[in-house]
Amino acid sequence: MKLKRPGSSGLAASRPLRLMLLASTSSLLAVAGAAPVHADSSTSKADAAEAQAPTSTQQGQDIVVTGNALFHDVRPERLLDQQAVASYGLSTVDELVEELEAEVGSDEEPVFVVNGERVYDLDDIGAYPVEVIKQLQVLPRGSAVRVGGSPTQRVFNLTLNNKARSATVTLAPRISTEGDWHSVRGELLLTSLDGRRRGNIALRVRDEHALLESQRGIIQPTGDIPYAAGGNVIAYPDLSGEIDPILTDAAGEVVTVAPIPPGASPTIEDFAAGANDPNVTDTGPFRTLRPAVRNYDFNATYTAPLASWLTSTTTLRLGRSENRSRLGLPSGLFVLDADHPASPFSQSVALAILGAEPLRSRYRRDSGEGNMTLTAKLGGNWTLAFNGRHTESTDRTRTERSTSFNEPIDDSVNPFATDLAGLIELSTDRARSHYRTTTGQLTLNGSPFHLPAGDASATLEGRLGWQDVHSESRFAAQPTNIHRSEQAIRASLDVPIASRRNGFLPQIGELSASAEYARIHFSDAGDSYRSALGLTWEPADFIRLRAAAEKAKDPAPIELLGAPTIVTPLVRLFDPLTGETVDVTTVSGGNPDLGAQSTTTKTISAILRLVPSIGLQLNGEYTDLEVRSFVSGLPATSQQIMLAFPERFVRDADGTLTLVDVRPVNFANHRQERIHWGLSLNAPLGRGPRSAPSSAADGEESTEQAATAAAIAEVKHPRPRLQLTVNHTILLNDKILIRPGLEPVDLLGGGAVGIAGGRVRHQLDATLAVTSGGTGIRLGALWRGASRLDTIIDGANEELRFSPLLTLNLRAFADAKRLFPRSGFASGMRLSLNAINITNDRQKVRDSFGNTPLQYQPAYRDPLGRTIEFEIRKVF
């Protein structure tokens, strides 16, 4: 936008020059005093002072005023200047976005706009340090239509500093206060901003130590077969019956288990000495509560103008993720025949042995992504954007399991003189999958016509895509290859109906309607669609109302169709039909028979701006969600699931659960109604900094100088602020129909489709912060209400009760320069202390007798407990 300034001379002509010098001085002081990134401006007040100054002192020259006019008439839900961004104590843009999404209760991917242009992936801007942000607006739902998004999406609108160049290094070790676990993460960012040209390179590394069950005192379940490192003798083929009448006579009691005594030729009397007192091995040191994890992530992005009307953004991302787990000790059941030369028994018996080294599982993912966007500014406020993306990833899984069961012992082998653990045969199962996706998308967005209430906004979009999955597993006779292509077209329109600002039906206020329709053809699943309608009404400045309805039909993700079959032994599960905690073998992977799911979403929302001067705002949203034939992984522990899918749960002759197939399925229907409401507050504390009185004769000039001086003082001594955010989610209804003809599962009434119990009716999230620029304390609280789970224990109906849980988290951070003002190295340094779960509280699960099933031990609910992280971050 350009404003023509008439010519002037004398004192009037020299004032712009002096104002520009004052603004420049403000920026320099900002850099020296507080800002760790070399930016043109450091606070919103300094920006305001700079904006008052012309960009040129030459008489008659155009004054260029930069800004984003796309959303000039949309009031943001959150508005953050540089001091407000610093008050979160976070490092990168994606971390800040995640925090803000939690504050506003966003459950849909927002649209990101940077310097007035849409970016098509958070990776294009997410790894930048937060210091590059000059201003960030979180706009309400429906605002995304203006930049080609959906009527149901909100916008994160970022304005960046004009110039910046920095290197940012972060190191953050983290420990559990209960010991035995630690992690460390590191980050290196190289950033350059120069007007419309910007680039960033980010390298992130995270390393987490494994945590074993023994390190949290997990009580191990007792299996039906008494496997042990020293070995036990049991009956065969009736594994729970009398071992041998001769042994019973020698012991004076019926013997069903006996430890293997030392010596190469034990007698019946040696076995009788330990009758019914078996060897026991604690497998906790050989099972992981949390795996060892190592992640690497490299991100490079570059944005540059190719012409005055054309901008390109290119992003490359490479990643590797690894985790390693211990699954427990391998087991072997060896049959000793009665006529074996080393057998003292009169009939066949079995020897139950545990190996010495744990079974191990390893998973690794290597991924790469390339993304390029070309954005062209056309005449008449139209924008044409092309986004091309290619991603590839390879997953590799290696899992060990024992295969020695009912193995006969050769006559040439003396089992009592041989290490039977060495005879346990192991099988290493390998699975591999490769995913490849290529998409090209062309989006035209702009204003097709003008109405009395304002400009309409329209989007026309076409997309082509190709997806491939290749997977192989030892449990599949041949590799799986699935190919999917798609062709999609989408159109949306946002129409202003009434406008107080534009003087058309002002008594109604601001009223607009939006509509969207998309049609997608998939080569393997046929036609799908998406439609949405929205109505936004602001009858007064302090209130915004919105209603929306959305319908969509989507095929099952190709990853769920073609994932390889993976068999994992010794997975600990709670069996709700018996009330026992058992170790089972699980089968996971893809299901090529998955059908499409249809989703209908209806929302009504409101925003009340109660006291704008202190940012006091109240928001609420009602959502009615219904998903037909929805795709879900099969939960492993639920009465209703087990009864609906009996073929997926295999039991032995005694009714003990031994195998669970958790590959995904289509459930018939899921219906949920919820209310989400919250309030936010951002109020200054005390008085702002005072500047020295000016002696200038020109009153107007003195006022402008005072404003600039106040901005400088604000940078050096940021004004403390109180921030409060509270969000409350209430589930009114949550039911799942697993299959037609069955009773719906009431997740709020004791029903469940997973191990965590029924749904929580009430959840409360809150954040309280007192900050001063980049120094402050933020206290977060998460409260989850009680829930229950209907189950069966010892053949009787039982109810497990899940206690309410309150988790408190603390983040304290400080600008090191304010702590050590005489230290040059402290400039640009921030020290942070993060405490997660301050009270070290864990959810408690009890039955009606006050007992806790083994699967619900507190350490299973939260393995780490309280953790402390110290972060040091330096911007050079």
C-alpha positions in Angstrom: 0.0 0.0 0.0 1.4 3.4 -0.9 0.5 6.8 0.5 1.5 10.0 -1.4 3.0 12.6 0.9 2.9 16.2 -0.2 6.1 18.2 -0.3 7.3 20.2 2.7 10.3 22.2 3.7 12.0 23.7 6.7 11.4 22.3 10.2 8.5 20.2 8.9 10.7 18.6 6.4 13.5 17.8 8.9 11.2 16.2 11.5 10.9 12.9 9.6 14.6 12.6 9.5 14.9 13.2 13.2 12.1 10.7 13.9 13.8 8.1 11.7 17.0 8.5 13.6 15.2 8.2 16.9 13.5 5.0 15.7 16.8 3.6 14.5 18.4 4.4 17.9 15.5 2.6 19.5 16.2 -0.5 17.4 20.0 -0.4 18.2 19.3 -0.1 21.9 16.8 -3.0 21.7 19.5 -5.2 20.2 22.1 -4.2 22.7 19.7 -4.4 25.7 17.5 -7.4 25.2 17.0 -8.9 21.7 19.3 -11.8 21.0 18.6 -11.6 17.3 19.8 -8.7 15.2 16.4 -7.4 14.2 15.1 -4.1 12.9 12.8 -3.8 15.9 12.4 -5.5 19.2 9.1 -4.5 20.7 5.7 -3.6 19.4 6.1 -0.1 20.9 9.3 0.4 19.1 7.7 -0.9 15.9 4.9 1.7 16.4 7.5 4.5 16.8 9.3 3.3 13.7 6.0 3.1 11.7 5.4 6.8 12.4 8.6 7.7 10.7 8.7 8.0 6.9 11.0 5.7 4.9 12.5 8.6 3.0 13.4 12.2 3.6 13.3 13.2 0.0 10.6 15.7 -0.8 7.6 14.1 -2.7 8.9 10.5 -2.5 6.3 7.8 -1.9 6.1 6.4 1.7 5.9 2.6 1.7 3.8 1.2 4.6 4.2 -2.5 4.9 1.6 -4.7 6.5 -0.9 -7.5 5.9 -4.3 -6.2 4.9 -5.8 -9.7 4.4 -7.3 -9.8 7.9 -7.6 -6.1 8.7 -11.3 -6.6 9.7 -10.8 -9.9 11.7 -10.2 -9.6 15.4 -7.6 -12.1 16.6 -8.2 -14.5 19.5 -4.6 -14.0 20.5 -2.3 -11.2 19.6 1.4 -11.5 20.5 4.1 -9.0 20.0 7.8 -9.8 20.5 7.6 -9.4 24.3 4.6 -11.6 24.4 6.3 -14.3 22.3 9.3 -14.2 24.6 7.0 -14.6 27.6 6.4 -18.2 26.7 10.0 -19.1 27.2 10.1 -21.3 24.1 12.7 -21.8 21.4 11.1 -22.3 18.0 8.0 -21.3 16.1 6.5 -24.9 16.1 6.9 -25.1 19.8 5.0 -21.8 20.2 2.3 -22.9 17.8 1.8 -26.1 19.7 1.4 -24.1 23.0 -1.1 -21.7 21.4 -3.1 -24.5 19.8 -3.5 -26.0 23.3 -4.6 -22.6 24.7 -7.3 -22.0 22.1 -8.4 -25.6 21.9 -7.6 -26.2 18.3 -8.4 -29.7 17.0 -7.9 -29.1 13.3 -4.7 -28.2 11.5 -4.6 -24.4 11.1 -3.5 -22.4 8.0 -0.2 -20.6 8.4 0.3 -17.2 6.8 3.8 -15.6 6.9 4.3 -11.9 5.8 0.9 -12.0 4.0 1.6 -15.3 2.1 0.4 -18.7 2.9 2.9 -21.5 3.7 1.6 -25.0 3.1 3.4 -26.8 5.8 4.5 -25.8 9.3 7.9 -27.2 8.5 8.4 -24.2 6.2 8.5 -21.9 9.2 8.4 -24.1 12.3 12.1 -24.5 12.9 12.8 -20.8 12.9 13.7 -19.3 16.3 10.9 -17.4 18.0 13.0 -14.2 17.9 12.2 -13.8 14.2 8.5 -13.1 15.0 7.6 -9.5 15.0 3.9 -10.2 15.6 1.7 -13.3 15.7 -2.1 -13.4 15.4 -4.2 -16.4 16.2 -7.4 -15.8 14.1 -10.7 -17.5 14.8 -12.3 -20.3 12.8 -13.5 -19.4 9.4 -10.7 -16.9 8.7 -8.7 -19.4 6.6 -11.1 -19.0 3.6 -9.4 -15.8 2.6 -6.1 -17.6 1.9 -7.4 -20.7 0.4 -8.1 -22.7 3.5 -11.3 -24.4 4.7 -14.2 -22.6 6.3 -13.6 -24.6 9.5 -9.9 -23.7 9.8 -8.3 -20.9 11.8 -5.2 -18.9 10.8 -1.9 -18.4 12.5 -0.8 -15.1 10.9 2.9 -14.3 11.4 4.8 -11.1 10.6 8.5 -11.5 10.7 11.3 -9.0 11.4 12.7 -7.4 8.3 16.4 -8.3 9.0 18.0 -10.9 11.3 21.0 -13.1 11.3 21.7 -15.5 14.1 23.0 -18.9 15.3 21.0 -20.5 18.1 22.3 -23.3 20.2 20.2 -25.2 22.8 21.2 -27.9 25.2 18.7 -29.5 27.6 19.4 -32.5 29.8 16.4 -34.0 31.6 16.2 -36.5 34.5 13.5 -38.3 36.5 13.6 -37.5 40.2 13.0 -41.1 41.0 16.2 -41.9 39.2 17.3 -44.5 36.6 16.2 -42.4 33.6 17.6 -39.4 31.8 17.5 -37.8 28.3 19.2 -35.0 26.5 18.1 -32.9 23.6 20.2 -30.5 21.5 19.3 -28.0 18.8 21.3 -25.9 16.4 19.6 -23.2 14.3 21.2 -21.0 11.6 18.9 -18.2 10.5 19.0 -15.3 8.1 16.3 -12.8 7.3 16.6 -10.0 4.7 13.3 -8.6 3.6 11.4 -11.1 1.5 14.5 -13.4 1.5 14.8 -15.8 4.4 16.5 -19.0 5.2 16.9 -21.4 8.1 18.8 -24.6 8.9 17.9 -26.6 11.9 19.5 -29.8 13.4 17.7 -31.4 16.3 18.9 -34.4 18.3 17.2 -36.2 21.1 18.5 -39.2 23.1 16.5 -41.0 25.8 17.7 -43.7 28.1 15.7 -46.9 28.5 13.7 -47.4 31.7 13.3 -51.0 33.0 10.3 -52.4 34.9 12.6 -53.4 37.8 13.6 -49.7 38.2 10.0 -48.8 39.1 9.3 -51.9 41.2 6.8 -53.4 38.9 5.2 -56.5 40.3 5.4 -59.3 37.7 2.4 -61.5 37.1 2.6 -65.3 37.7 2.1 -67.3 34.6 0.4 -70.6 34.2 3.7 -72.2 33.4 6.4 -71.6 36.1 9.3 -70.6 33.8 12.5 -69.7 35.7 16.2 -69.2 35.1 17.1 -72.2 37.2 14.3 -74.3 35.7 11.3 -76.1 37.2 9.8 -79.5 36.6 6.1 -79.8 35.8 3.7 -82.5 34.7 3.3 -83.4 31.0 1.1 -83.3 29.0 -1.2 -81.9 31.8 1.0 -79.0 32.6 -0.8 -78.2 35.9 -1.3 -81.8 37.1 0.6 -84.2 39.3 4.2 -84.6 38.2 4.7 -88.2 39.2 3.2 -90.5 41.9 6.7 -91.5 42.9 7.6 -87.9 43.6 4.3 -87.4 45.5 5.1 -90.4 47.7 8.6 -89.1 48.4 7.4 -85.6 49.3 4.3 -86.7 51.2 2.1 -84.4 49.2 0.8 -84.0 45.7 3.6 -82.2 43.8 2.7 -80.1 40.8 6.0 -78.2 40.5 9.5 -78.7 41.7 12.8 -76.8 41.2 15.5 -78.5 39.3 18.2 -79.3 41.9 21.9 -78.9 41.3 24.0 -81.9 40.1 24.2 -83.9 37.0 22.2 -86.9 38.3 19.5 -85.7 40.7 17.3 -88.3 42.4 13.6 -88.3 43.2 14.6 -87.3 46.8 16.4 -84.3 45.5 13.3 -83.1 43.7 11.1 -83.9 46.7 13.2 -81.6 48.9 11.9 -78.6 46.9 8.5 -79.9 46.2 5.9 -77.1 45.4 8.5 -74.4 46.1 9.6 -73.5 42.6 12.4 -71.3 41.3 11.2 -67.8 40.6 12.9 -65.3 38.4 12.2 -61.6 38.4 11.9 -60.6 34.8 11.6 -56.9 35.6 15.3 -56.2 34.7 14.6 -57.7 31.3 11.5 -55.7 30.3 11.4 -52.0 29.4 8.8 -49.6 30.6 10.1 -47.0 28.1 12.4 -47.9 25.2 15.7 -46.3 24.5 15.1 -43.6 21.9 17.3 -41.6 19.6 15.9 -39.1 17.1 17.7 -37.0 14.5 15.9 -34.3 12.5 17.4 -32.0 9.8 15.3 -29.2 8.3 16.4 -26.6 5.8 14.1 -24.0 4.3 14.7 -21.1 2.0 12.3 -18.4 0.7 13.3 -16.0 -2.0 11.6 -13.6 -4.4 12.0 -14.7 -8.0 10.3 -11.5 -9.2 8.4 -8.6 -7.7 5.2 -10.7 -8.0 6.6 -14.2 -7.5 8.0 -15.9 -4.4 9.4 -19.4 -3.9 9.8 -21.5 -0.7 11.8 -24.7 -0.7 12.0 -27.0 2.3 14.0 -30.2 2.8 13.6 -32.4 5.8 15.5 -35.6 6.7 14.9 -37.7 9.8 15.9 -40.8 11.6 14.1 -42.3 14.6 15.2 -45.3 16.5 13.9 -47.1 19.6 15.1 -50.3 21.3 13.1 -52.4 23.8 13.6 -55.4 26.0 10.6 -57.8 25.8 11.5 -60.2 28.7 13.4 -63.4 28.8 13.0 -66.2 26.3 11.3 -69.3 27.5 11.6 -73.0 26.6 9.4 -76.0 27.5 11.4 -79.2 27.1 9.9 -82.7 27.4 11.8 -85.3 29.3 10.5 -88.8 28.5 10.2 -91.5 31.2 12.7 -93.7 29.3 15.3 -91.0 29.0 18.6 -92.2 30.5 18.9 -89.1 32.8 15.3 -89.2 34.0 14.5 -90.4 37.6 10.7 -90.1 36.9 8.3 -92.9 36.1 6.5 -90.9 33.5 7.2 -88.0 31.1 7.7 -84.5 32.6 8.4 -81.1 31.3 11.2 -78.7 32.2 10.3 -75.0 32.1 13.4 -72.9 31.5 14.1 -69.1 31.0 17.0 -67.9 29.0 19.8 -65.7 30.3 19.5 -62.7 27.8 16.4 -60.7 27.1 14.5 -60.8 23.9 15.0 -57.5 22.0 12.9 -55.4 19.6 14.3 -52.6 17.4 12.4 -50.2 15.3 13.9 -47.6 12.9 12.4 -45.1 10.5 14.3 -43.1 7.9 12.3 -40.4 6.2 12.8 -37.6 3.8 10.6 -34.8 2.4 11.0 -32.2 -0.2 8.5 -29.4 -0.5 8.4 -26.4 -2.9 5.8 -23.6 -3.1 5.6 -20.9 -5.8 3.3 -18.0 -4.9 2.4 -15.5 -7.6 0.6 -12.2 -6.9 -1.8 -11.5 -9.7 -3.7 -8.4 -10.5 -6.9 -7.6 -8.6 -5.8 -9.1 -5.3 -5.6 -12.6 -6.7 -3.0 -15.1 -5.6 -1.9 -18.2 -7.6 0.1 -20.8 -5.7 1.6 -24.1 -6.7 2.7 -26.6 -4.0 4.7 -29.7 -4.9 5.6 -32.2 -2.3 7.4 -35.6 -2.3 7.9 -37.7 0.8 9.5 -41.1 1.4 10.0 -43.2 4.5 11.3 -46.6 5.3 10.3 -48.5 8.5 12.3 -51.5 9.7 11.3 -53.7 12.6 13.3 -56.5 14.1 11.7 -58.6 16.9 13.1 -61.7 18.7 10.9 -64.4 20.1 11.5 -67.9 21.5 10.1 -70.9 19.6 11.0 -73.8 21.9 7.8 -75.3 23.2 7.1 -79.0 23.8 10.6 -79.7 22.5 11.7 -83.3 23.2 15.1 -83.8 24.8 17.4 -86.0 22.9 18.7 -89.1 24.7 22.2 -88.0 24.1 21.7 -84.8 26.1 21.7 -84.8 29.9 19.4 -81.9 30.7 20.8 -81.7 34.3 24.4 -81.5 33.1 23.6 -79.1 30.3 22.7 -75.4 30.2 19.2 -75.8 28.8 19.0 -72.0 28.4 21.4 -72.4 25.5 19.1 -74.9 23.9 16.2 -72.3 23.6 15.7 -71.5 20.0 15.2 -67.9 19.0 13.5 -66.6 15.9 14.2 -63.1 14.6 11.3 -61.7 12.8 11.9 -58.8 10.3 9.4 -56.5 8.7 10.0 -53.7 6.3 7.8 -51.1 4.7 8.4 -48.3 2.3 6.0 -45.4 1.8 6.1 -42.9 -1.0 3.8 -39.9 -1.6 3.9 -37.3 -4.3 1.4 -34.4 -4.6 0.9 -31.4 -6.8 -1.6 -28.7 -5.8 -2.6 -25.5 -7.6 -4.6 -22.9 -5.7 -6.2 -19.8 -7.0 -7.4 -17.4 -4.3 -8.8 -13.9 -4.4 -11.9 -11.7 -4.6 -14.1 -12.4 -7.6 -16.6 -9.6 -7.0 -17.5 -6.8 -4.7 -20.8 -6.6 -2.7 -22.2 -3.7 -0.7 -21.0 -5.4 2.5 -17.4 -5.9 1.2 -15.3 -8.1 -1.0 -16.1 -11.8 -1.5 -13.3 -14.3 -1.2 -13.1 -17.4 -3.4 -10.7 -20.3 -3.8 -10.4 -22.8 -6.6 -8.0 -25.7 -6.1 -6.9 -28.7 -8.0 -4.7 -31.5 -6.7 -3.1 -34.6 -8.1 -1.5 -37.2 -5.9 0.2 -40.6 -6.0 0.8 -42.9 -3.0 2.7 -46.2 -2.9 3.2 -48.8 -0.1 5.5 -51.7 -0.4 5.8 -54.0 2.7 7.2 -57.4 3.5 7.2 -59.6 6.5 8.1 -63.2 7.3 4.4 -63.7 8.2 3.2 -62.8 4.7 3.5 -65.2 1.8 4.5 -62.4 -0.6 5.2 -58.7 -0.4 2.3 -56.3 -0.3 2.2 -53.6 -2.9 -0.6 -51.0 -2.9 -0.8 -48.0 -5.3 -3.3 -45.2 -5.0 -3.7 -42.1 -7.2 -6.1 -39.3 -6.6 -7.5 -36.4 -8.5 -9.3 -33.7 -6.5 -11.0 -30.3 -7.1 -12.1 -28.0 -4.4 -14.0 -24.7 -4.4 -14.9 -22.4 -1.6 -16.6 -19.0 -1.3 -16.9 -16.5 1.6 -19.6 -13.8 1.1 -20.1 -10.7 3.3 -23.8 -10.2 3.9 -23.9 -7.2 6.2 -21.2 -4.8 7.4 -21.2 -2.1 10.0 -17.7 -1.0 8.8 -18.9 -0.6 5.2 -22.2 0.9 6.1 -24.4 -1.8 4.6 -27.2 -3.0 7.0 -25.1 -1.7 9.9 -27.9 -2.5 12.4 -27.1 -6.2 11.8 -23.4 -5.9 12.4 -20.8 -8.0 10.6 -22.4 -11.0 8.9 -20.8 -13.4 6.4 -21.4 -16.9 5.0 -19.0 -19.4 3.6 -19.3 -22.6 1.7 -16.9 -25.3 0.4 -17.2 -28.4 -1.7 -14.5 -30.8 -2.8 -14.6 -33.9 -4.9 -11.9 -36.5 -4.8 -11.4 -39.6 -6.9 -9.2 -42.4 -5.6 -8.1 -45.1 -7.9 -8.6 -47.8 -5.3 -11.6 -46.5 -3.3 -13.7 -44.6 -5.8 -15.2 -41.1 -5.2 -15.1 -39.2 -2.0 -16.2 -35.8 -1.0 -16.0 -33.0 1.5 -18.5 -30.2 2.0 -18.8 -27.4 4.6 -21.1 -24.5 5.4 -20.4 -21.7 7.8 -22.1 -18.5 9.1 -20.2 -15.9 11.1 -22.0 -13.0 12.9 -20.6 -10.2 14.9 -23.6 -8.2 16.1 -21.3 -6.0 18.2 -17.5 -5.5 18.5 -17.4 -7.5 21.7 -19.0 -10.7 20.4 -18.4 -13.1 17.6 -20.8 -16.0 16.8 -20.2 -18.8 14.4 -22.0 -21.9 13.2 -20.6 -24.5 10.8 -21.5 -27.9 9.4 -19.1 -30.2 7.7 -19.4 -33.6 6.0 -16.7 -35.7 4.5 -16.0 -39.2 3.2 -12.5 -40.5 3.3 -10.9 -43.8 2.4 -8.7 -45.6 5.0 -5.2 -44.2 5.0 -3.0 -46.3 2.7 -0.5 -46.8 5.6 -3.2 -48.8 7.4 -4.0 -50.9 4.4 -0.5 -52.0 3.6 1.5 -52.0 6.8 3.5 -55.2 7.3 2.4 -57.9 9.8 4.5 -57.8 13.0 4.3 -60.4 15.8 5.5 -59.2 19.2 5.8 -61.7 22.1 5.4 -61.1 25.9 3.1 -58.0 25.6 1.5 -57.4 29.0 -2.3 -56.9 28.9 -5.2 -56.9 31.3 -7.9 -59.4 30.3 -11.2 -57.8 31.2 -13.0 -61.2 30.8 -11.0 -62.9 33.6 -9.5 -59.9 35.5 -6.0 -61.3 35.0 -2.9 -59.6 33.8 -1.2 -61.9 31.3 1.7 -61.8 28.8 0.4 -62.4 25.3 1.6 -62.4 21.7 0.2 -59.5 19.7 -0.2 -59.3 15.9 -0.2 -55.8 14.4 0.0 -54.4 10.9 -2.3 -53.4 8.1 -5.7 -54.5 7.0 -6.4 -54.3 3.3 -10.1 -54.8 3.8 -10.7 -51.5 5.6 -13.5 -49.4 4.2 -14.0 -45.7 3.9 -15.4 -43.7 6.8 -17.9 -40.8 6.7 -17.7 -37.9 9.2 -20.4 -35.3 10.0 -19.4 -32.4 12.3 -21.6 -29.6 13.5 -20.2 -26.7 15.6 -21.6 -23.6 17.3 -19.0 -21.2 18.8 -18.9 -17.8 20.5 -16.2 -15.4 21.5 -16.9 -12.7 24.0 -14.3 -9.9 24.4 -15.2 -8.8 27.9 -12.4 -6.3 28.8 -10.1 -5.6 25.8 -7.7 -3.5 27.8 -6.6 -6.5 29.8 -7.3 -9.1 27.1 -10.1 -10.7 29.1 -11.9 -13.0 26.7 -14.4 -15.8 27.0 -14.9 -18.4 24.3 -17.2 -21.5 24.0 -17.8 -24.1 21.4 -20.4 -27.0 21.1 -19.4 -29.8 18.8 -21.5 -32.7 17.6 -19.4 -35.4 15.9 -20.6 -38.5 14.2 -18.3 -40.9 12.3 -19.8 -43.9 10.4 -17.7 -46.9 9.6 -14.8 -45.2 11.3 -11.3 -46.7 11.1 -9.6 -47.6 14.4 -6.9 -49.9 15.6 -8.5 -52.7 17.5 -8.1 -52.0 21.2 -6.6 -54.9 23.0 -8.5 -54.9 26.3 -12.2 -54.3 26.3 -15.1 -56.6 27.1 -17.1 -55.3 24.3 -14.3 -55.6 21.8 -13.5 -59.1 22.8 -17.1 -60.2 22.5 -17.6 -58.5 19.2 -14.3 -59.8 17.6 -13.8 -63.2 19.3 -11.7 -64.4 16.3 -9.1 -61.7 17.2 -8.5 -63.1 20.8 -7.0 -66.6 21.1 -7.2 -68.5 24.4 -5.7 -71.8 25.5 -7.6 -74.8 26.9 -7.7 -73.2 30.3 -9.2 -69.9 29.0 -6.0 -68.0 29.3 -5.5 -65.3 26.8 -2.5 -66.1 24.6 -2.7 -64.1 21.4 -4.4 -60.8 20.4 -4.7 -59.5 16.8 -4.9 -55.7 17.1 -4.9 -54.9 13.3 -7.3 -52.0 12.5 -11.0 -52.5 11.8 -14.0 -50.5 10.9 -16.4 -49.8 13.7 -20.0 -49.1 12.8 -20.5 -45.7 14.4 -19.1 -43.2 16.8 -21.1 -40.3 18.2 -19.7 -37.7 20.5 -21.1 -34.4 21.8 -18.9 -32.0 23.7 -18.7 -28.5 25.0 -15.4 -26.7 25.2 -15.2 -23.3 26.9 -12.4 -21.2 28.3 -11.2 -17.7 29.3 -8.0 -15.9 28.8 -6.4 -12.8 30.4 -3.3 -10.8 29.6 -3.0 -7.8 31.9 -0.1 -5.5 32.6 1.1 -5.3 36.2 2.2 -1.9 37.7 3.0 1.1 35.6 5.0 1.3 32.4 8.5 2.7 32.4 8.8 6.5 32.5 11.0 8.4 30.1 12.9 11.6 31.0 11.0 14.9 30.2 11.9 16.5 26.9 13.1 20.1 26.7 12.1 20.5 23.0 10.0 23.5 22.1 7.9 21.7 19.6 5.1 20.0 21.6 4.2 17.5 18.9 7.9 16.5 18.4 8.3 16.2 22.1 5.4 13.8 22.3 6.9 11.6 19.6 10.3 11.7 21.2 8.7 10.7 24.5 6.9 7.7 22.8 10.2 6.6 21.3 12.0 6.9 24.6 9.2 4.9 26.3 9.7 2.2 23.7 13.4 2.1 24.5 12.7 1.9 28.2 10.2 -0.9 27.6 12.9 -2.9 25.8 15.4 -2.5 28.6 12.9 -3.0 31.4 9.9 -4.9 30.1 6.7 -4.4 32.0 5.5 -7.4 34.0 2.4 -9.1 32.8 -0.1 -11.5 34.2 -1.4 -14.2 31.9 -4.2 -16.6 32.6 -5.7 -19.3 30.4 -8.4 -21.8 31.5 -10.0 -24.3 29.2 -12.7 -26.8 30.3 -13.9 -29.7 28.1 -17.2 -31.5 29.0 -18.3 -34.6 27.2 -22.1 -34.8 27.0 -22.3 -38.0 25.1 -19.8 -40.5 23.8 -21.0 -43.8 22.4 -19.5 -46.3 20.0 -21.5 -48.9 18.1 -19.0 -51.7 17.3 -21.2 -53.7 15.0 -24.9 -53.5 13.9 -27.1 -55.5 16.3 -24.9 -54.9 19.3 -25.6 -52.5 22.2 -23.7 -49.3 21.9 -20.7 -48.9 24.2 -21.3 -46.0 26.5 -17.8 -44.6 27.1 -19.1 -42.3 29.8 -21.0 -45.1 31.6 -18.3 -47.7 32.3 -17.9 -49.0 28.7 -14.5 -48.8 27.0 -12.7 -49.8 23.9 -9.2 -49.5 25.4 -7.1 -50.1 28.5 -7.4 -46.6 29.8 -11.0 -47.0 30.9 -14.0 -45.0 29.9 -13.9 -41.5 28.6 -13.3 -38.7 31.1 -16.4 -36.5 31.3 -14.5 -33.4 32.5 -11.0 -32.2 31.6 -9.5 -28.9 32.7 -6.4 -27.2 31.3 -5.0 -24.0 32.9 -1.9 -21.8 32.6 -0.9 -19.0 35.0 2.1 -16.9 34.1 3.9 -13.9 35.4 6.5 -12.6 32.9 8.6 -9.7 32.1 9.8 -10.1 28.5 12.0 -13.1 28.3 12.0 -13.7 32.1 9.1 -15.3 34.0 7.3 -18.3 35.5 4.6 -20.3 33.9 2.6 -22.8 35.9 0.4 -25.3 33.9 -2.2 -27.6 35.3 -4.0 -30.5 33.7 -7.0 -32.1 35.6 -8.7 -35.1 34.4 -11.9 -36.3 36.1 -12.7 -39.8 37.3 -13.8 -42.6 35.0 -14.7 -46.2 35.3 -14.4 -49.5 33.4 -16.8 -52.4 33.6 -14.9 -55.8 33.8 -15.0 -59.3 35.2 -12.8 -60.4 38.1 -12.9 -64.0 39.5 -16.0 -64.7 37.4 -18.0 -61.8 38.9 -18.9 -58.4 37.4 -16.6 -55.8 38.7 -16.0 -52.1 38.2 -12.5 -50.6 38.0 -12.5 -46.9 39.2 -9.9 -44.5 37.7 -9.1 -41.7 40.1 -9.1 -38.0 39.1 -5.6 -36.8 38.2 -4.1 -33.4 38.7 -0.7 -32.8 37.0 1.2 -29.6 37.6 4.0 -28.4 35.4 6.4 -25.5 35.9 8.5 -23.5 33.5 10.8 -20.9 34.9 13.1 -19.0 32.5 15.3 -15.9 32.7 17.2 -13.7 30.3 20.8 -14.3 31.6 21.7 -10.7 30.8 19.3 -9.5 33.4 20.8 -11.9 35.9 24.4 -11.2 35.0 24.4 -7.6 33.5 28.2 -7.3 33.4 28.8 -10.5 31.6 29.2 -10.2 27.8 28.6 -13.9 27.3 25.2 -13.6 29.0 23.9 -11.5 26.1 21.5 -13.6 24.1 21.4 -16.4 26.6 18.3 -17.8 28.3 18.3 -20.2 31.2 15.2 -22.4 31.8 14.1 -24.9 34.4 11.2 -27.1 33.4 9.5 -29.4 36.0 6.9 -31.9 34.7 4.4 -33.4 37.2 5.7 -31.4 40.2 3.7 -33.4 42.7 4.8 -36.7 41.2 1.2 -37.8 41.2 0.0 -40.9 39.3 -3.5 -42.1 38.5 -4.8 -44.8 40.9 -7.0 -47.7 39.7 -8.9 -49.7 42.2 -11.6 -52.4 42.1 -14.4 -52.5 44.7 -12.1 -54.3 47.2 -9.4 -51.6 46.8 -7.1 -53.8 44.8 -5.1 -52.7 41.8 -4.8 -55.1 38.8 -1.1 -55.6 37.9 -1.6 -53.9 34.5 -2.8 -50.8 36.2 0.2 -50.3 38.6 1.0 -46.6 39.0 4.3 -46.9 37.2 2.5 -48.3 34.1 0.2 -45.3 34.1 3.2 -42.9 34.3 6.6 -44.5 34.1 8.7 -41.4 34.6 6.8 -39.5 37.3 8.4 -36.1 38.1 11.0 -35.0 35.7 13.3 -31.9 35.8 14.8 -30.4 32.7 17.5 -27.7 32.6 17.8 -25.8 29.4 20.5 -23.4 28.3 20.0 -21.5 25.1 22.3 -19.1 23.5 21.7 -16.9 20.5 24.9 -15.6 18.8 
